[in-house]
Amino acid sequence: MRKSLLALSLIGVTSGAAYAQSSVKLYGIIDEGINYLSNADGKRLYNLSSGVLSGSRWGLRGNEDLGGGLGAIFVLENGFDLNTGKLGQGGLEFGRQAYAGLSSNFGTITLGRQYDSVVDYLGQFEVGDQWGGYIAAHPSDNDNFNNTNRTNNAVKYTSPKLAGFTFGGVYSLGGVAGNISRNQIWSLGAGYTNGPFAAGIGYLNVRNPNTSFYGAGGTAAPTVAGVPGSNFGASPVISGFASAHTYQVVGTGASYTFGAATFGATYSNTQYKGLGDITSGPVPLGGIHGSATFNNVEVNFKYQITPALLAGAAYVYTKDSGADGHDGARYNQGALGVDYFLSKRTELYVVGVYQAASGTDSTGEKAAASINQLTPSDSDRQAVVRIGIRHKF
């Protein structure tokens, strides 16, 4: 009798373990490589860096069948720097994604730290989310196509696919007592896929972006002498617009696959509105007011030469309208890349990006080349070559 009870107990334990293993998945990406930067504030730079093609990460993804087509889901995703072991996204434990929700035949609702609709429906068409990595993103990722910024405190709905169409939206509560609009974020998007053709549209609106969106990677903006600091980073492409009251993006993208070749294009209009709001961020010396607008146009191409070898090319043109009478800046950027797949999970890659700048940047100075997330040049030209390895598990 005791032996029978022991056997039943062991069966129960192993069955529970098997169920847990089937409902929770550990996954991740390790991306590492060597960069050569032609001009980092006037000097050449060789360095190791992690997470260029894809951010290095590990995560847990779980689901539970609740019956009747209803399911509970969650994702916890951590970003990290392979070279130093530091946490990414401003030191957050699960800075890439952290959410829980319910899914059904009518769609999915999730709550937590999530991607906005521009990322969900347009990111796939930008070369930075394909073979180019963040160095091939639009200057300073000013339209967030490359997912530089996440949305905290977000409620998100994603529809099921209906005849090739899908749509969704995100709303983030600002969390400021007595002011429902401060730090508020909302976005909408839709996509369509039909055989070799795919397209998407997206809209994003952010109040007080310096603290609510650009500052969402870590702590709130620092304060110096009572004036909020800047989370916009070191890039002169956008850093001078940290005092914007509202950040807005409207975009579209599409791709068409013809045999082994895929042609793609994107367009985005990014606006930093209500400049000069000191409650959002610092105002440059002499003051700045009005709005600044970026128009980004990208065309890209990739070709699957063999099942193991992929090559791609892209061109991006970015025009900044400037603010307060400045003529703004123009950025011309080209990228080339090659991927060689050693297996389904491991690949070697080479990406090269060249950028030329002209006009006046967001700080009111002569525009300097500034490839996304790299040290800006001290001239109007900059180039980077990246040789890396990416492994998925």
N, C-alpha and C positions, 0 to 999 in steps of 0.2 A: 504494500500500500504506500509506504513512504517512498519507494523507488518510483512509483507511478506519479505521485504528487510532484517529485523532483523533476521528472521528465516533462510533465505539463508546464511546470514553472520555467524550465529552460526554453521550451517551445515558445511560450509567451514572451520571454525576454528577446529571443532572436527574431520573432515576428515583429515586435515593436521596433527593433533596430533596423530591420529591413525596410519597414515603412518610413522611418525617419530618413534613411539614405535615399529613398525614392522621391521624397518630397522636398529635400533641401540639397542644393547643388553648390559646390565650391568651384569658382572659376577665376580666371585672371589673365593678365597679359604682362610680359616682361619685355621691355623695349630699351635697348642700350646701344650706344655707338659713339663715334668720334666726329666732331665738328671742326671745320676750318672756316673761320670768319675773316673776310678780307680787311675789314675796318671796324674795330670796336673802339669807338672814341679815339680814332687816330692810330690804333695799333692792331697788328695781326693777332689772331687768337686761335689757338688749338686747344680743345678741351673735350673731355668725356661728358656726355649728358644723357639723361634718362627720359624716355617718354616722348620722343619727337613724333614718330609716325602714329603711335597710339600711347596715351598716358599709361604708364606702368600702374598696375592695380591688382587687387584681389577682392573678391566679393562673395556674398552668399545670396542665393536666389531660392525662394521657397514658395510652395503652393500647397493648399489643402482642399480637397474636394468636399464641399459642404452638401452636395446633393442637389438635384433639380437644376443642374446647369450652373449653379453658383459656386464660386471658389474664392478662398482667401489667399492673397499673395503678399510677398514682401521682397524687398531688395535692400541690402546693405553693401555699399561699395566703397572701398578705401583706395585712395591714391597715395603713391609714395615715390621717393627719389631713390633709385637703385644704388647710386654712388655714395650717398650719405646715410641712407636709411631714414631720412626725415619724412614726415607726413606731408602730403601735398595739400593743395587748396587751403593755404593759410594755416595749416596745422590741425585741421579737423580730422577726427577719427574716421568718419565716413563722409568725406567731403565731396566725393563724386556723385553719389546718390544715397538716399536713405528714405524709404517710404514703405507704406503698407496700405492695403486696400482690398476691394472686392471686384471680381470679374464675373460677367454673365454673358448671355447671348445678346444683351442690350448694350454692352460696352463695359468699360473698366473705369472705376473711380479709385484714385489713390491720393494719399495725403502724406506730405513730408517735404524733403529737399529734392527737387526734380528738375528736369530739362524743360525749357519753354517750347512753345509751338514752332518758333522759327527753327530751332535746332531739330525738332522732330520731323518737320515736313520739308525743310530746305537744306539741312546740313549735308545730306547724302549727295547732293548735286555739286557741292564745292569740292575742289580737288584736295583741299586741306584735310577733309574727312575721308579721302580715298588713299591714294598712293603718295601724297605730298607732305602730310603731317602739318603741324602747326606753323612751321616756317613758310609754308606755301599759302597760308590763310591770307585774307584781305588785310591790308595794313592795320595793325593793332586790333585785328578782328573786330573792327568798329561796328559790324552788323551782327556779331555773335553767331555767325554761321558755324564757326569752329568750336562753339561751346566753351568759350573761356569762362563765362559766368553762369552760375546756376541760380535757381529760384528757391529761396527758403519759404517755409510756412505756406506751402502751396497745396491747393486742391486742384486735381487734374482729372479731366474726362477724356477718354479715348474711345471712339466708336468702333464697332466691328466693321470689317470690310464689306461693302455693299456694291456689287457689280463693279468692282475695281476701285471704288471711292472709299476714302476714310477721312475722318475729320476729328477735331478735338480742341480743347481749350484749357487754359491754366489761369487760376486766380490766386494771388498771394495777398494775404492780409498784412497790412503794414504793422499792426500791433502797437500803435501809438494812441494812448488814451486821449479821447476828445478830438481826434483828427483822423477820420476814416481814410482820407486820401493820402496822407503822408506815408512814404515808403511802399505804396501800393504798386503791385505788378500784375498785369494781365496780358494774355496773348491768345490768339486764335490761329488755326491753320487747317489746311486740307490737302489731301494728296490723291493722285489717280494713277493707276497702273493698268496697262493693257498690252500684254505681250512685250515687245521690245521698247515700248514707249512708257515713260514715267514723267510726272510733273507734280509740282507742289506750289502752294502759296502760303504766306505767313505774315502775321502782324504781331508786334510786341510794343507795349507801352509801359514805361517805368517811371515812377515819381521818385525824385531825390536819388538818382542812380548812383551817386558817389558812395552813399551809405547802404542803400537797399539792394543794389545789384553788383556793382564793382566791389563793394565791401563785403559781399556775402561769402567770400572765401575764408574769412576769419573773423576777427573782431571788428567792432565799429570803427569808423574813421578816427584817427588820433586828433587831439585838440592841442593847438598851440596858441597861446594868448587869446583863448576864447573863440578862435575861429577854427572850424573843422578842417582837418588836413585832407589829403587826397589819396584815394584808393585807385586812381586811374593808372598808376604805374609810371615808369620812367619814359615811356614813348612820347616824343613830342607831337606825334600824329594827333593824339586826343587829350593829352594831359592838361592842356590849357582850358579844356571845356569841363573841368570837374565841378564847376559851380552851376551846371545845368539843373533847372527845376524838373525837366522832363526829358526822357530819352525815348525815342520812337524809331522803330524799324518796320518798313514794309518791303517785302521781297517776294521773288518768284524764281523758280528754277525748273529745268527739264533735262531729260536725257533720252537718247535713242541708240539702241544697240543694233548694229548691222553686221551679222556674222561675228567675227572676232573683234570688231571695232565698236567703241562706244563714244558718241559725241555728246557733250554736255554744255550747258550755259546757265548762268545765274545773273540776276539783277537785284540790287537792293538800294533803297533810299533810307539813309540814317540821319536823324535830326537830333541835335542837342538844343532843346528849347529853353527859353527863360534863363539865359546866362546871366550871372551876377547874383544868384541866390546864395548868400553867405551861409544860410542854414544847411545847404547841401555840400558845399566844398569851397576851397579857397578861390578868390578872385585875383587874377593876375594884376601886377603893378599897373596902375593907370586905369583899372576897371575894364570890364568887358560886359556887353549887354547884347540883347537880340538873340539870334539863333545861328547855328552853324549846320550845314547840310553836307553829307557825304553821299555821292553816287558811285556805286561799285558795279562794274561789269566784268564778268569772267567768261571765257570760253575755254573748254578743256577737251582733251582727247586721250583715250587710252586704247592700247591694242594688245590682245593676248597672243603673243607671237607663237608660243607653244603652251601646253598646259602648265608648264613650270616657269614660264618667262613672260613678264608683263612690262610694257613700256608706256610712258605717258608724257604729255606736254600740256602746258596751260599758260594763259596770258590773262593778267588782271589790270584793269585801268580804274584808278580811284581819283575822283575829283572832290576836293573840299572847297565849299563856297566861301569859307572864312567867316569872320564876324567883325562888326564895328568898322567896316570899310576896308579890311584887309582883303587882298585878292585871293587868299586861300592857297592851297597846295595841290599839286598833282603828283601822282605816283604811278609809274609804269613798272610792272613786275612780271617776270617770266620764270617758269619752272620746268625742269626736266627730271624724270625719275625712271628708275629701273628696279623691278622686284624679281628676285629669283627664289622660287619656292622649293626648299629642300624636302618638305613634307607638307601635309595639310595644316600642320601647326607651327612650323618653323620656316622663316624666310630671311634672306639677306637682301638688303636694299641700298640704293644710292639715290639721293635727291640733291639737286642743285637749284638754288634760287638767286636771281639777280634783280635788284631794284634800283630805279633811278627816280629822284625827287626834284621838284622845282616849285617856285612860288614861296608863299609864306605859311608856316605851320601854325598849329593851335596856340603856340606860345608867343606868336608875333615875330619870330625869328625866321631867317632864311631856312627853307625846308631842307632837312637832312634825311638821307635814306634811313629807314628804320624797319627792318624785317621783323615780323611778328615775334615777340617775346625774346628778342636778342638785344644786346647792347647797341644803341643807335650809332651810326657812323658820324664822323665829324665833317663829312662832305656829302655831296648829293648822290653818291654811288655806294653800293654795298652788295657783297655776294657771299653766299654760304654754301658749303658742300657738306653733306652728311652721309656717312657710311655706317650702317647699323644692322642689327639683328633683332628680330621680333619673334617671340615664342608665345603661343596661346595655350592655356591649359583649362 
